[in-house]
Amino acid sequence: MATDGDETVLMAIISVCEEGSARMPELSVGAADFAIMRRACLFYLADHGGVDTIRHDVVSIVVAGERQAELRHSISAWQWA
């Protein structure tokens, strides 16, 4: 859990370790994953009073070789305000 201004942020971290990979693992996030993100946000809201806005981000890390990695941060894969 993190905060971004007044927003509470939950994150899913997806990683792939494939030499020479150009694959973007965040593209494999589907409807079932979004349902899990929604449920996680709603459970967080139920357990923590005073949260007005919450979102779920996806961070993907592709390790493509020795000392080579690409990071992508998809903001607001799921959001509730």
N, CA, C and O atoms as a MOPAC input file, in Angstrom:
PM7 MOZYME 1SCF
protein

 N      0.83900 1    -1.16100 1     0.00000 1
 C      0.00000 1     0.00000 1     0.00000 1
 C      0.88800 1     1.22900 1     0.00000 1
 O      1.92100 1     1.28200 1     0.66800 1
 N      0.45400 1     2.21600 1    -0.77100 1
 C      1.17600 1     3.47800 1    -0.84300 1
 C      0.13700 1     4.59300 1    -0.92600 1
 O     -1.06400 1     4.33100 1    -1.00500 1
 N      0.60100 1     5.81400 1    -0.90700 1
 C     -0.29100 1     6.94400 1    -1.12800 1
 C      0.27300 1     7.81300 1    -2.23200 1
 O      1.48700 1     7.89900 1    -2.42200 1
 N     -0.63400 1     8.45800 1    -2.96100 1
 C     -0.27100 1     9.40800 1    -4.00700 1
 C     -1.17000 1    10.61400 1    -3.78500 1
 O     -2.30900 1    10.63800 1    -4.25300 1
 N     -0.66800 1    11.60700 1    -3.07900 1
 C     -1.50100 1    12.71400 1    -2.65800 1
 C     -2.53100 1    12.20400 1    -1.65800 1
 O     -2.16600 1    11.64300 1    -0.62500 1
 N     -3.81200 1    12.39200 1    -1.95400 1
 C     -4.87900 1    11.92600 1    -1.07400 1
 C     -5.35900 1    10.51700 1    -1.42500 1
 O     -6.21900 1     9.97000 1    -0.73600 1
 N     -4.80800 1     9.92200 1    -2.49600 1
 C     -5.25500 1     8.59900 1    -2.92300 1
 C     -4.47100 1     7.49400 1    -2.23700 1
 O     -3.25700 1     7.58500 1    -2.05600 1
 N     -5.19700 1     6.44500 1    -1.85800 1
 C     -4.56000 1     5.22200 1    -1.38700 1
 C     -4.31200 1     4.36200 1    -2.61600 1
 O     -5.18600 1     4.23500 1    -3.47400 1
 N     -3.12000 1     3.76700 1    -2.70600 1
 C     -2.75000 1     2.99600 1    -3.89500 1
 C     -2.34000 1     1.58600 1    -3.49300 1
 O     -1.42900 1     1.40400 1    -2.68500 1
 N     -3.01700 1     0.59000 1    -4.06200 1
 C     -2.59200 1    -0.80200 1    -3.95100 1
 C     -1.88500 1    -1.14100 1    -5.25400 1
 O     -2.18900 1    -0.55200 1    -6.29100 1
 N     -0.94800 1    -2.08200 1    -5.21700 1
 C     -0.18500 1    -2.40500 1    -6.42000 1
 C     -0.07900 1    -3.89600 1    -6.64400 1
 O      0.04700 1    -4.68000 1    -5.70300 1
 N     -0.13500 1    -4.27000 1    -7.91000 1
 C      0.16900 1    -5.63800 1    -8.33600 1
 C      1.49700 1    -5.55700 1    -9.08000 1
 O      1.65600 1    -4.74700 1    -9.99300 1
 N      2.44000 1    -6.38900 1    -8.69000 1
 C      3.74400 1    -6.42300 1    -9.33700 1
 C      3.82500 1    -7.69500 1   -10.16600 1
 O      3.66300 1    -8.79700 1    -9.64000 1
 N      4.07500 1    -7.54200 1   -11.46200 1
 C      4.17500 1    -8.68100 1   -12.37400 1
 C      5.58500 1    -8.66900 1   -12.94400 1
 O      6.04800 1    -7.64000 1   -13.43600 1
 N      6.26900 1    -9.80600 1   -12.88200 1
 C      7.64200 1    -9.83900 1   -13.40000 1
 C      7.82700 1   -11.01700 1   -14.34700 1
 O      7.17900 1   -12.05700 1   -14.23000 1
 N      8.73300 1   -10.81000 1   -15.28200 1
 C      9.10900 1   -11.82700 1   -16.25500 1
 C     10.62500 1   -11.81000 1   -16.36200 1
 O     11.23200 1   -10.74400 1   -16.46600 1
 N     11.23200 1   -12.97800 1   -16.33700 1
 C     12.68100 1   -13.08700 1   -16.51400 1
 C     12.94400 1   -13.93200 1   -17.75500 1
 O     12.97500 1   -15.16100 1   -17.68500 1
 N     13.12800 1   -13.27600 1   -18.87000 1
 C     13.41300 1   -13.95900 1   -20.12800 1
 C     14.47000 1   -13.17600 1   -20.87600 1
 O     14.26300 1   -12.01200 1   -21.21800 1
 N     15.58800 1   -13.80400 1   -21.12700 1
 C     16.66000 1   -13.13800 1   -21.85400 1
 C     16.16200 1   -12.68800 1   -23.21900 1
 O     15.59300 1   -13.47900 1   -23.97200 1
 N     16.37600 1   -11.42400 1   -23.53100 1
 C     15.98200 1   -10.86700 1   -24.81700 1
 C     14.47900 1   -10.64800 1   -24.96200 1
 O     13.99800 1   -10.41700 1   -26.07100 1
 N     13.74500 1   -10.71600 1   -23.88200 1
 C     12.28900 1   -10.59500 1   -23.94000 1
 C     11.86400 1    -9.16600 1   -24.23300 1
 O     12.41700 1    -8.21400 1   -23.68300 1
 N     10.87200 1    -9.02800 1   -25.10900 1
 C     10.25000 1    -7.73700 1   -25.35600 1
 C      8.79700 1    -7.79300 1   -24.91500 1
 O      8.02800 1    -6.86800 1   -25.17400 1
 N      8.42600 1    -8.86700 1   -24.25600 1
 C      7.05500 1    -9.08900 1   -23.81800 1
 C      6.68100 1    -8.11300 1   -22.70900 1
 O      7.50100 1    -7.80000 1   -21.84700 1
 N      5.45600 1    -7.64200 1   -22.73400 1
 C      4.96300 1    -6.72000 1   -21.71100 1
 C      3.95900 1    -7.47500 1   -20.84300 1
 O      2.81900 1    -7.67300 1   -21.26400 1
 N      4.35600 1    -7.90300 1   -19.63900 1
 C      3.46500 1    -8.73000 1   -18.82700 1
 C      2.19000 1    -8.04100 1   -18.39200 1
 O      1.20900 1    -8.72100 1   -18.09100 1
 N      2.16000 1    -6.70900 1   -18.34600 1
 C      0.93800 1    -6.02900 1   -17.93000 1
 C     -0.18400 1    -6.20900 1   -18.95000 1
 O     -1.35400 1    -6.00900 1   -18.62600 1
 N      0.16600 1    -6.58600 1   -20.18500 1
 C     -0.86000 1    -6.82100 1   -21.19500 1
 C     -1.62700 1    -8.11400 1   -20.93500 1
 O     -2.69800 1    -8.32300 1   -21.50400 1
 N     -1.09200 1    -8.97600 1   -20.08400 1
 C     -1.77600 1   -10.23400 1   -19.78000 1
 C     -2.78000 1   -10.08400 1   -18.63800 1
 O     -3.39900 1   -11.06900 1   -18.23600 1
 N     -2.95200 1    -8.87600 1   -18.11000 1
 C     -3.93100 1    -8.63400 1   -17.05400 1
 C     -5.31400 1    -8.67900 1   -17.68700 1
 O     -5.62500 1    -7.90300 1   -18.59000 1
 N     -6.14100 1    -9.60300 1   -17.19700 1
 C     -7.46000 1    -9.80000 1   -17.78800 1
 C     -8.58900 1    -9.50700 1   -16.82100 1
 O     -8.38200 1    -8.94200 1   -15.74700 1
 N     -9.78200 1    -9.90100 1   -17.22200 1
 C    -10.99100 1    -9.62700 1   -16.44000 1
 C    -10.91100 1   -10.21600 1   -15.03600 1
 O    -11.34100 1    -9.57700 1   -14.07600 1
 N    -10.37100 1   -11.41900 1   -14.90300 1
 C    -10.24600 1   -12.04500 1   -13.57600 1
 C     -9.30400 1   -11.23400 1   -12.68600 1
 O     -9.54900 1   -11.08600 1   -11.48900 1
 N     -8.23400 1   -10.71300 1   -13.27000 1
 C     -7.28500 1    -9.89700 1   -12.50400 1
 C     -7.93000 1    -8.59100 1   -12.04800 1
 O     -7.70500 1    -8.14000 1   -10.92400 1
 N     -8.73300 1    -7.98400 1   -12.92600 1
 C     -9.42900 1    -6.75000 1   -12.54600 1
 C    -10.42800 1    -7.01300 1   -11.42900 1
 O    -10.61100 1    -6.17200 1   -10.54900 1
 N    -11.07500 1    -8.17500 1   -11.45700 1
 C    -12.01100 1    -8.53200 1   -10.37400 1
 C    -11.25800 1    -8.67900 1    -9.05600 1
 O    -11.76300 1    -8.27000 1    -8.01000 1
 N    -10.06200 1    -9.25300 1    -9.09200 1
 C     -9.23400 1    -9.39900 1    -7.89000 1
 C     -8.82200 1    -8.01500 1    -7.37500 1
 O     -8.85300 1    -7.76800 1    -6.17000 1
 N     -8.43900 1    -7.11600 1    -8.28500 1
 C     -8.05600 1    -5.75300 1    -7.88900 1
 C     -9.24000 1    -5.03700 1    -7.24300 1
 O     -9.08500 1    -4.38100 1    -6.21400 1
 N    -10.41400 1    -5.16100 1    -7.84200 1
 C    -11.61400 1    -4.52500 1    -7.30200 1
 C    -11.90400 1    -5.05900 1    -5.90500 1
 O    -12.19000 1    -4.28700 1    -4.99000 1
 N    -11.83300 1    -6.36000 1    -5.74000 1
 C    -12.10200 1    -6.98600 1    -4.44200 1
 C    -11.08300 1    -6.53200 1    -3.40400 1
 O    -11.44800 1    -6.24400 1    -2.26400 1
 N     -9.80200 1    -6.46600 1    -3.79000 1
 C     -8.76100 1    -6.01500 1    -2.85400 1
 C     -9.02400 1    -4.58600 1    -2.39700 1
 O     -8.86300 1    -4.26900 1    -1.21800 1
 N     -9.42900 1    -3.71800 1    -3.32900 1
 C     -9.73400 1    -2.33100 1    -2.96800 1
 C    -10.93600 1    -2.26400 1    -2.03700 1
 O    -10.92100 1    -1.52200 1    -1.05500 1
 N    -11.97400 1    -3.03300 1    -2.33900 1
 C    -13.16700 1    -2.99900 1    -1.49500 1
 C    -12.88800 1    -3.55400 1    -0.10300 1
 O    -13.39700 1    -3.02200 1     0.88300 1
 N    -12.07600 1    -4.62700 1    -0.00600 1
 C    -11.69200 1    -5.15100 1     1.30800 1
 C    -10.88200 1    -4.11600 1     2.08100 1
 O    -11.07400 1    -3.94400 1     3.28500 1
 N     -9.97800 1    -3.43100 1     1.38800 1
 C     -9.17600 1    -2.39600 1     2.05000 1
 C    -10.08300 1    -1.29200 1     2.58900 1
 O     -9.91600 1    -0.84000 1     3.72100 1
 N    -11.04900 1    -0.86100 1     1.76500 1
 C    -11.98000 1     0.18000 1     2.20000 1
 C    -12.79100 1    -0.26300 1     3.41500 1
 O    -13.04900 1     0.53400 1     4.31700 1
 N    -13.19100 1    -1.53300 1     3.43700 1
 C    -13.97900 1    -2.04800 1     4.56200 1
 C    -13.15600 1    -2.08000 1     5.84900 1
 O    -13.70100 1    -1.89200 1     6.93600 1
 N    -11.85600 1    -2.31700 1     5.73300 1
 C    -10.98400 1    -2.44400 1     6.91100 1
 C    -10.36700 1    -1.13300 1     7.37700 1
 O     -9.89200 1    -1.04500 1     8.51000 1
 N    -10.36500 1    -0.11600 1     6.52200 1
 C     -9.69500 1     1.14800 1     6.84800 1
 C    -10.65800 1     2.31000 1     6.64900 1
 O    -10.96200 1     2.69100 1     5.51900 1
 N    -11.12600 1     2.85900 1     7.73700 1
 C    -12.03300 1     3.99600 1     7.66400 1
 C    -11.30600 1     5.25300 1     7.21900 1
 O    -10.09000 1     5.36400 1     7.37400 1
 N    -12.03600 1     6.17700 1     6.67900 1
 C    -11.46300 1     7.47500 1     6.31400 1
 C    -10.76900 1     7.50900 1     4.96800 1
 O    -10.15600 1     8.52100 1     4.63000 1
 N    -10.84200 1     6.44000 1     4.18300 1
 C    -10.23500 1     6.43800 1     2.84900 1
 C    -11.30400 1     6.91100 1     1.86100 1
 O    -12.34800 1     6.27600 1     1.71400 1
 N    -11.03400 1     8.02600 1     1.19100 1
 C    -12.00000 1     8.57800 1     0.24300 1
 C    -11.78800 1     8.05700 1    -1.17500 1
 O    -12.74900 1     7.84600 1    -1.91400 1
 N    -10.54300 1     7.85400 1    -1.54600 1
 C    -10.21000 1     7.43800 1    -2.90500 1
 C     -9.17400 1     6.33100 1    -2.84600 1
 O     -8.20900 1     6.40900 1    -2.08600 1
 N     -9.38500 1     5.28300 1    -3.66700 1
 C     -8.42500 1     4.18200 1    -3.71900 1
 C     -8.27200 1     3.74000 1    -5.16700 1
 O     -9.22700 1     3.78000 1    -5.94300 1
 N     -7.08500 1     3.32400 1    -5.51800 1
 C     -6.85700 1     2.79900 1    -6.86200 1
 C     -5.90100 1     1.61300 1    -6.77600 1
 O     -5.20600 1     1.41600 1    -5.77900 1
 N     -5.89000 1     0.84600 1    -7.83800 1
 C     -4.99400 1    -0.30700 1    -7.92900 1
 C     -4.14700 1    -0.11800 1    -9.17900 1
 O     -4.68000 1    -0.04600 1   -10.28700 1
 N     -2.84300 1    -0.03800 1    -9.01000 1
 C     -1.90700 1     0.11300 1   -10.12100 1
 C     -1.29100 1    -1.23800 1   -10.46100 1
 O     -1.31800 1    -2.16900 1    -9.65600 1
 N     -0.73800 1    -1.33000 1   -11.65800 1
 C      0.00200 1    -2.51800 1   -12.07800 1
 C      1.41700 1    -2.07300 1   -12.44100 1
 O      1.60400 1    -1.16500 1   -13.25100 1
 N      2.39800 1    -2.71400 1   -11.84100 1
 C      3.80200 1    -2.45100 1   -12.15400 1
 C      4.36400 1    -3.72000 1   -12.77100 1
 O      4.30100 1    -4.79000 1   -12.16400 1
 N      4.91400 1    -3.60700 1   -13.97400 1
 C      5.51500 1    -4.77800 1   -14.61000 1
 C      7.02000 1    -4.57200 1   -14.71900 1
 O      7.50500 1    -3.48200 1   -15.02300 1
 N      7.73300 1    -5.65100 1   -14.46200 1
 C      9.18900 1    -5.64300 1   -14.54800 1
 C      9.59900 1    -6.76900 1   -15.48000 1
 O      9.27300 1    -7.93200 1   -15.24000 1
 N     10.31100 1    -6.42900 1   -16.53800 1
 C     10.83300 1    -7.41900 1   -17.46300 1
 C     12.35000 1    -7.42900 1   -17.31700 1
 O     13.02000 1    -6.44900 1   -17.64500 1
 N     12.88500 1    -8.54100 1   -16.82300 1
 C     14.33400 1    -8.70700 1   -16.73800 1
 C     14.75000 1    -9.40900 1   -18.02500 1
 O     14.46100 1   -10.58800 1   -18.22600 1
 N     15.43600 1    -8.66500 1   -18.89500 1
 C     15.72200 1    -9.14800 1   -20.24000 1
 C     17.15900 1    -9.61400 1   -20.41500 1
 O     17.52100 1   -10.05700 1   -21.50500 1
 N     17.96800 1    -9.53300 1   -19.41200 1
 C     19.35000 1    -9.95200 1   -19.51400 1
 C     20.13100 1    -9.43200 1   -18.32600 1
 O     19.58300 1    -8.79600 1   -17.42600 1
 N     21.41500 1    -9.71500 1   -18.34500 1
 C     22.25900 1    -9.27600 1   -17.24900 1
 C     22.28500 1    -7.75300 1   -17.20300 1
 O     22.65900 1    -7.09600 1   -18.17500 1
 N     21.88400 1    -7.20300 1   -16.06000 1
 C     21.85700 1    -5.76400 1   -15.83100 1
 C     20.92900 1    -5.03000 1   -16.78500 1
 O     21.14400 1    -3.85500 1   -17.08300 1
 N     19.88900 1    -5.72300 1   -17.26700 1
 C     18.91900 1    -5.12700 1   -18.16800 1
 C     17.52000 1    -5.41300 1   -17.66500 1
 O     17.14600 1    -6.56900 1   -17.46800 1
 N     16.75900 1    -4.37400 1   -17.46100 1
 C     15.37200 1    -4.54000 1   -17.03600 1
 C     14.56100 1    -3.35000 1   -17.52800 1
 O     15.07800 1    -2.24800 1   -17.71300 1
 N     13.28400 1    -3.60700 1   -17.73200 1
 C     12.36300 1    -2.54700 1   -18.11500 1
 C     11.22100 1    -2.55400 1   -17.11100 1
 O     10.68700 1    -3.60800 1   -16.76700 1
 N     10.85900 1    -1.38100 1   -16.65200 1
 C      9.79600 1    -1.24400 1   -15.67600 1
 C      8.69400 1    -0.37800 1   -16.27500 1
 O      8.96600 1     0.66900 1   -16.86200 1
 N      7.45100 1    -0.82100 1   -16.12400 1
 C      6.29500 1    -0.03700 1   -16.55500 1
 C      5.32500 1     0.08300 1   -15.40500 1
 O      5.03500 1    -0.89900 1   -14.72100 1
 N      4.82200 1     1.28600 1   -15.19000 1
 C      3.87000 1     1.54000 1   -14.11100 1
 C      2.56700 1     2.00000 1   -14.75400 1
 O      2.48600 1     3.11000 1   -15.27900 1
 N      1.55300 1     1.14700 1   -14.71200 1
 C      0.23100 1     1.48700 1   -15.25300 1
 C     -0.61400 1     2.01200 1   -14.09400 1
 O     -0.99600 1     1.26500 1   -13.19300 1
 N     -0.89000 1     3.29500 1   -14.13800 1
 C     -1.61300 1     3.95300 1   -13.05800 1
 C     -3.11500 1     3.76900 1   -13.25900 1
 O     -3.63500 1     3.90900 1   -14.36600 1
 N     -3.78900 1     3.45500 1   -12.17000 1
 C     -5.25600 1     3.33400 1   -12.13600 1
 C     -5.79400 1     2.22600 1   -13.02800 1
 O     -6.69900 1     2.45000 1   -13.83100 1
 N     -5.23200 1     1.02300 1   -12.88400 1
 C     -5.81900 1    -0.12500 1   -13.57900 1
 C     -7.25200 1    -0.31800 1   -13.08800 1
 O     -8.12300 1    -0.73300 1   -13.85100 1
 N     -7.49000 1    -0.01800 1   -11.82000 1
 C     -8.84100 1    -0.01000 1   -11.23400 1
 C     -8.89400 1     1.12300 1   -10.23400 1
 O     -7.94100 1     1.32300 1    -9.48100 1
 N    -10.00300 1     1.88200 1   -10.20700 1
 C    -10.08400 1     3.05500 1    -9.32800 1
 C    -11.50000 1     3.22400 1    -8.78500 1
 O    -12.47800 1     2.93600 1    -9.47500 1
 N    -11.59800 1     3.69200 1    -7.54800 1
 C    -12.87500 1     4.03100 1    -6.93100 1
 C    -12.72600 1     5.37300 1    -6.23400 1
 O    -11.76800 1     5.60000 1    -5.49600 1
 N    -13.67300 1     6.24900 1    -6.47400 1
 C    -13.66000 1     7.55200 1    -5.79300 1
 C    -15.04700 1     7.84500 1    -5.26200 1
 O    -15.26600 1     8.89200 1    -4.65300 1

